[in-house]
Amino acid sequence: MPSFETLTLSVEDHIATVRLNRPEKLNAMNLAMWHDISSAFQYIDETPEIRVAILEGEGKGFTAGIDLQMMMGVGAQVRDDCDGRTRENLRRVILDLQDTLTSLERCRKPVLAAVHGACVGGGIDLICCADMRYCSSDAWFTIKEIDIGMVADVGTLQRLPRLIGEGITRELAYTARKVDAAEARDIRLVNRVFESPEALRAGVREIAATIAAKSPLSIRGAKEMITYTRDHSIADGLNYVATWNAAMLMSADLQAAMMAAMSKSAPQFKD
């Protein structure tokens, strides 16, 4: 199992737990963390024994968002004698950061975000890439970029409207106001609110365990179909799932599930 500078990764009972681990900085997302996130979810995707992942934060909150020291260093990172090349370099940096977060969507295994305390700026971009989001009652969320004079550019403005609707996304992006746990549930940013961070971790792990007990091949297919359908027409989605099942339906998982149903036992699936 790989080790990381800014994350911890553990695997137990087919469940990977990825924990942002810069608690002294409220898990601010520095450059090392961006690289670690991408590497962690590539590892999760490629490891057969992992069937589902949980993403959470160490310490008092989930994340304070992008590390401002990293932001201040971008100018030196992209500088070139040619202004056009400087701008092209900056575009590449932004695309690389976008791709880091897209690694959660690209990962074939479901990703469950468990948020406690603050989830700020880049943290919103991050959780929007998860399959589901849950939080504790102390959680709060804000699209903070407008307050530092920039446009959120790594996914929030593209993914959040599809989760909570365009109108409320515009309000939050234009005002940077805080959304508490109860409102997050009301606007469907999160699926469920738990009483405490401890209850959150226990509850999300229970959900993850339920997913891990299902057919891994079918779970991967369901994620693929839902993500694909988000960006395509219903007709395109129906055509794709027909092609998928023509290829994947006659699997050992199908036979195991049917035999278990007939014997009224728990099915056992290959990773």
C-alpha positions as CSV (number, residue, x, y, z in Angstrom):
1,M,0.0,0.0,0.0
2,P,1.4,3.4,-0.9
3,S,2.1,6.0,1.8
4,F,1.3,9.7,1.4
5,E,2.6,13.0,2.8
6,T,-0.8,14.6,3.4
7,L,-3.3,11.7,3.5
8,T,-3.7,8.5,5.4
9,L,-5.1,5.4,3.6
10,S,-6.3,2.3,5.2
11,V,-8.2,-0.7,3.8
12,E,-10.4,-3.1,5.9
13,D,-13.2,-5.4,4.8
14,H,-13.0,-4.2,1.2
15,I,-13.5,-0.5,2.4
16,A,-10.7,2.1,1.8
17,T,-10.7,5.1,4.1
18,V,-8.9,8.2,2.7
19,R,-8.4,10.8,5.4
20,L,-7.1,14.3,4.6
21,N,-4.3,14.7,7.2
22,R,-3.1,18.2,7.7
23,P,-5.1,19.0,10.9
24,E,-2.7,21.8,12.0
25,K,-3.7,23.6,8.8
26,L,-7.4,22.5,8.9
27,N,-6.5,20.1,6.1
28,A,-5.8,23.0,3.7
29,M,-5.1,21.5,0.2
30,N,-1.5,22.2,-0.6
31,L,0.2,21.0,-3.8
32,A,1.3,17.7,-2.1
33,M,-2.3,17.0,-1.1
34,W,-3.5,17.5,-4.7
35,H,-0.9,15.0,-5.9
36,D,-1.8,12.6,-3.1
37,I,-5.5,12.7,-3.8
38,S,-4.9,11.7,-7.4
39,S,-2.5,8.9,-6.5
40,A,-4.8,7.6,-3.7
41,F,-7.8,7.2,-5.9
42,Q,-5.8,5.7,-8.8
43,Y,-4.6,3.1,-6.3
44,I,-8.2,2.5,-5.1
45,D,-9.4,2.1,-8.7
46,E,-6.6,-0.4,-9.5
47,T,-6.9,-2.5,-6.3
48,P,-9.4,-5.3,-6.8
49,E,-9.9,-6.0,-3.1
50,I,-11.2,-2.4,-2.6
51,R,-14.9,-2.1,-3.4
52,V,-15.8,1.3,-2.0
53,A,-14.0,4.3,-0.5
54,I,-14.7,6.8,2.2
55,L,-13.2,10.3,2.1
56,E,-13.0,12.2,5.4
57,G,-10.9,14.7,7.3
58,E,-8.6,14.5,10.3
59,G,-9.0,17.0,13.2
60,K,-11.5,19.8,13.7
61,G,-12.9,19.9,10.1
62,F,-13.0,18.5,6.7
63,T,-10.9,21.1,4.9
64,A,-10.3,24.8,4.7
65,G,-10.0,24.5,0.9
66,I,-7.0,25.3,-1.2
67,D,-3.9,26.4,0.7
68,L,-3.4,30.1,0.2
69,Q,0.4,29.7,0.2
70,M,0.0,27.4,-2.8
71,M,-2.1,30.0,-4.5
72,M,0.5,32.7,-3.9
73,G,3.2,30.5,-5.4
74,V,1.4,29.9,-8.7
75,G,2.7,33.1,-10.3
76,A,6.3,31.9,-10.0
77,Q,5.4,28.4,-11.1
78,V,3.9,29.6,-14.4
79,R,6.1,32.6,-15.2
80,D,7.7,32.8,-18.7
81,D,9.3,35.7,-20.6
82,C,6.4,35.3,-23.1
83,D,3.1,36.4,-21.7
84,G,1.2,34.0,-23.9
85,R,3.2,31.1,-22.6
86,T,2.7,32.2,-19.0
87,R,-1.1,32.1,-19.6
88,E,-0.8,28.7,-21.3
89,N,1.2,27.4,-18.3
90,L,-1.5,28.7,-15.9
91,R,-4.2,27.0,-18.0
92,R,-2.2,23.7,-17.6
93,V,-2.0,24.1,-13.9
94,I,-5.8,24.6,-13.6
95,L,-6.4,21.6,-15.9
96,D,-4.1,19.4,-13.8
97,L,-6.0,20.4,-10.6
98,Q,-9.3,19.7,-12.3
99,D,-8.0,16.3,-13.3
100,T,-7.0,15.5,-9.7
101,L,-10.6,15.9,-8.5
102,T,-12.0,14.1,-11.5
103,S,-10.0,11.1,-10.3
104,L,-12.8,10.5,-7.8
105,E,-15.3,10.2,-10.7
106,R,-12.9,8.2,-12.8
107,C,-12.4,5.7,-9.9
108,R,-14.7,2.8,-10.6
109,K,-15.4,2.3,-6.9
110,P,-18.1,4.4,-5.2
111,V,-16.7,7.3,-3.1
112,L,-18.6,8.4,0.0
113,A,-17.6,11.8,1.4
114,A,-18.0,12.2,5.2
115,V,-17.9,15.9,6.1
116,H,-17.5,17.3,9.6
117,G,-16.8,20.9,10.6
118,A,-15.7,23.3,7.8
119,C,-15.9,22.4,4.1
120,V,-14.6,25.5,2.3
121,G,-13.8,26.5,-1.3
122,G,-11.8,23.6,-2.8
123,G,-13.5,21.3,-0.4
124,I,-16.8,21.9,-2.2
125,D,-15.1,21.1,-5.5
126,L,-13.8,17.9,-3.9
127,I,-17.0,16.6,-2.5
128,C,-19.0,17.4,-5.6
129,C,-16.9,14.6,-7.3
130,A,-17.9,12.0,-4.7
131,D,-20.8,9.6,-5.4
132,M,-22.6,10.6,-2.2
133,R,-22.1,13.2,0.6
134,Y,-22.9,12.9,4.3
135,C,-22.2,15.3,7.1
136,S,-22.4,15.7,10.9
137,S,-24.5,18.4,12.5
138,D,-21.5,20.7,13.0
139,A,-20.6,20.8,9.3
140,W,-20.8,23.9,7.3
141,F,-20.1,24.7,3.6
142,T,-19.1,27.8,1.6
143,I,-18.1,28.5,-1.9
144,K,-15.4,30.9,-0.8
145,E,-13.6,31.8,-4.1
146,I,-15.7,35.0,-4.7
147,D,-14.3,36.4,-1.4
148,I,-10.7,36.2,-2.7
149,G,-11.6,37.7,-6.1
150,M,-11.6,34.7,-8.3
151,V,-14.0,32.3,-10.1
152,A,-14.1,28.8,-8.7
153,D,-12.4,26.8,-11.5
154,V,-11.9,23.2,-10.5
155,G,-15.5,21.8,-10.7
156,T,-17.9,23.4,-8.3
157,L,-19.6,25.6,-10.9
158,Q,-19.9,22.7,-13.3
159,R,-21.0,19.9,-10.9
160,L,-22.9,21.6,-8.1
161,P,-25.9,22.9,-10.3
162,R,-26.6,19.3,-11.2
163,L,-26.7,18.3,-7.6
164,I,-28.7,21.2,-6.0
165,G,-30.0,23.2,-8.9
166,E,-28.8,26.3,-10.7
167,G,-30.6,29.0,-8.6
168,I,-29.2,28.0,-5.2
169,T,-25.7,27.4,-6.8
170,R,-25.7,30.9,-8.1
171,E,-26.7,32.3,-4.7
172,L,-24.0,30.5,-2.9
173,A,-21.3,31.3,-5.6
174,Y,-22.2,35.0,-5.7
175,T,-22.5,35.5,-1.9
176,A,-20.1,32.9,-0.3
177,R,-22.5,32.6,2.5
178,K,-22.3,29.6,4.8
179,V,-24.7,26.6,4.5
180,D,-25.2,24.7,7.7
181,A,-25.8,20.9,7.9
182,A,-29.6,21.2,8.0
183,E,-29.7,23.4,4.9
184,A,-27.2,21.2,3.1
185,R,-29.7,18.3,3.6
186,D,-32.6,20.5,2.5
187,I,-30.9,21.5,-0.7
188,R,-29.7,17.9,-1.3
189,L,-26.1,18.7,-1.1
190,V,-25.8,15.9,1.4
191,N,-27.9,12.7,1.7
192,R,-28.1,12.6,5.5
193,V,-27.0,14.5,8.6
194,F,-25.6,12.6,11.6
195,E,-25.6,13.9,15.2
196,S,-21.8,14.0,15.7
197,P,-18.5,13.3,13.8
198,E,-18.4,9.9,15.5
199,A,-21.9,9.0,14.4
200,L,-21.0,10.2,10.9
201,R,-18.0,7.9,10.6
202,A,-20.0,4.9,12.0
203,G,-23.0,5.6,9.8
204,V,-21.0,6.2,6.6
205,R,-19.0,3.0,7.2
206,E,-22.2,1.1,7.6
207,I,-23.4,2.3,4.3
208,A,-20.1,1.5,2.7
209,A,-20.2,-2.0,4.1
210,T,-23.6,-2.5,2.5
211,I,-22.2,-1.4,-0.8
212,A,-19.1,-3.6,-0.4
213,A,-21.3,-6.7,0.1
214,K,-22.9,-6.2,-3.4
215,S,-21.6,-7.5,-6.7
216,P,-18.5,-5.4,-7.4
217,L,-18.9,-5.7,-11.1
218,S,-22.5,-4.5,-10.9
219,I,-21.6,-1.6,-8.6
220,R,-18.9,-0.5,-11.0
221,G,-21.4,-0.7,-13.8
222,A,-24.1,1.3,-11.9
223,K,-21.5,4.1,-11.2
224,E,-20.5,4.1,-14.9
225,M,-24.1,4.4,-16.0
226,I,-25.1,7.2,-13.6
227,T,-22.1,9.3,-14.4
228,Y,-22.5,8.8,-18.1
229,T,-26.2,9.6,-18.1
230,R,-25.5,12.9,-16.3
231,D,-23.8,14.3,-19.4
232,H,-25.8,12.5,-22.1
233,S,-29.4,12.1,-23.3
234,I,-31.7,9.4,-22.0
235,A,-31.5,7.7,-25.4
236,D,-27.7,7.7,-25.2
237,G,-27.8,6.3,-21.7
238,L,-30.2,3.5,-22.6
239,N,-28.0,2.5,-25.6
240,Y,-24.9,2.5,-23.4
241,V,-26.4,0.3,-20.7
242,A,-27.6,-2.1,-23.3
243,T,-24.1,-2.4,-24.6
244,W,-22.7,-2.7,-21.1
245,N,-25.0,-5.5,-20.1
246,A,-24.5,-7.3,-23.4
247,A,-20.8,-7.5,-22.4
248,M,-21.0,-7.8,-18.6
249,L,-24.4,-9.3,-17.6
250,M,-23.5,-13.0,-17.9
251,S,-21.0,-12.9,-15.1
252,A,-20.0,-15.0,-12.1
253,D,-21.6,-12.4,-10.0
254,L,-25.0,-12.9,-11.6
255,Q,-24.8,-16.7,-11.0
256,A,-23.6,-16.2,-7.4
257,A,-26.5,-13.7,-6.6
258,M,-29.1,-16.1,-8.1
259,M,-27.8,-19.1,-6.3
260,A,-27.7,-17.2,-3.0
261,A,-31.3,-16.0,-3.5
262,M,-32.5,-19.5,-4.0
263,S,-30.6,-20.9,-1.0
264,K,-31.5,-17.8,1.1
265,S,-27.9,-17.2,2.0
266,A,-25.5,-14.2,1.6
267,P,-23.8,-14.2,-1.8
268,Q,-20.0,-14.3,-2.1
269,F,-18.5,-12.3,-4.9
270,K,-15.1,-12.2,-6.5
271,D,-13.2,-8.8,-6.1
